[in-house]
Amino acid sequence: MSTRKQLGDQLALAMQEVIASAVLTNERIARSIGLNVVDFQTYGVLVRHGEPMTPGQVSQVTELPSSTTTRVLDRLEAKGMIERRPDPSDRRKLWVHARPFDEEQVMAAYGEILRQLEKVHAGFTVAELRTVLRYLNAIQDVR
């Protein structure tokens, strides 16, 4: 039987491997559509947020400096993936809207990843998956 410390160490090592794999996979997918990984992940933040964000909010969530955020948003806008619109009640304020992006290579890559995850999930009980989900939600803000 493993101790809490031993399990914690094993989880930390497994997370390092998962993170490294995810970073490299996202780099490959981003490159395939002509983006760098930071731009691609920033777009993902906007999409998952589900509603428009200000550039300042994007900067805060991504932890990128505001000057870098501006350049990222410029590149995403040039690619047609976002749109910046003035706030109707305060023309000095901008809202960043994610636009639908239907890139076949991205969909194919993530589709395959999702299929592989479904196979992995099939080997776990619903209770085990709930525990994993609870753990992943609990560590989301660990930096």
N, C-alpha and C positions, 0 to 999 in steps of 0.2 A: 504494500500500500504506500503510495506516495504521500509526502507531507504537503501542506499548503504551500510552503516555500518551493519545494521541488516542482509542484504543478505550476506555480507562478512562473518559475524559470522556464519551464517547458512551453507555457503559453507565450511568454515574451519571445522566445526563440521562434516559435511557429508564426507569431505575428510579424516578426522581422522578415521571414521568408514570404509570407503572403503579401506584405507591403512591397517588397522588392519585385515580386512577380507582377503585382498590379501596376507598379510604376512602369516597368518595362513593357508590359502589354499595352498600357495607355500610350506610351511613347510611340510604339509601333503603329497603333491605330491612328493617332494624331498625325504622324508622318504620312500615312497612306492617304489622308485627305488634305495634305498641304498645310497643316498647322503644327505649331510646337505644342508640347504637352501642357504648358501653363495656360495657353489660350484655350485649348480643348477642355481642360479641367474647369477653367473659369466659366466657359459656356455651360458645362454640366452643372455648376453651382446655380447659374441663372435658371436653367431648365427645372432642376429639382426644387428650387425655391417656389416655383409655381405662380409667381406674380412679379411685376416689375420691381426693380431695385434702383436706388440711386447709385451713382458711381462710388460715393462714399461708403454705402452699405456693401457694395461689391468688394471694395478695398478692405473693409473691416472683416468680412467673412473669409476672404482669401488670404488675409494677412500680407497682401502685397502693398508696397508703397503707392501712394496716390498717383505719382508720375508713371509708375509701371502699369497700374490699373488703366490709366488713360491710354497708354500705347496698346495694351491688350484689347481694350474696347474698340480702339481705332481699327485694329486688324480684324476683329470679329465683325465689325460693321462693314468693312471693305469686302469681306467674304459673304455678306448677306445673312449672317447668323444672328445678328442683333439689330435693333433699331433704337436710337436715342430720341426721345420725344420730350418736349417741354411740358412741365406740369401746367394744366389748364388754369389753376388758381394762383400759381406763382411762376411766372415765365423765367425766373432766374434758376429754377430747379429743373433738373433733367431726370427722366426715368429711363432706365435701360430695360427694353423688352426683348426677351429671347424670341427668335423667329423659328418656326419649324425648319428643321434641317434633315432632309431625307437623302442621306448619302448611303448608297448600297453597301459600300465596303464596311462602313461603321456598323450598319444593321447586321450584316453577315457576321462580322467579328463578334459582336455582342450576342447575337443569336446563338452562335456556337458556344460561347461562354455560358449562357443561360441553360442551354441543353445539357452541358456538362454538370452544372450545378444541380439541375433536377435529378440527375443520376446519383450524385453524392447525397442529396437530401433524402432520396428513397431509402438509404441505408440507416436512417435515424428515425426514432419515434417522434411524434408530435411534441411530446414533453421535452425531449432532448433539443429539438429545434427551437422551442420556446426559450430554453435555457441559453442556447447560443445567441439567440436574438437579444435576450435581456443583457447578456454580456457585451455584445457588440454595441448596443445602444448606450451602455454604461461607459464604454471607453471612447466614444466618439470625440469627446473634447479633450482627450489626453494629448498634450503637445510636448 
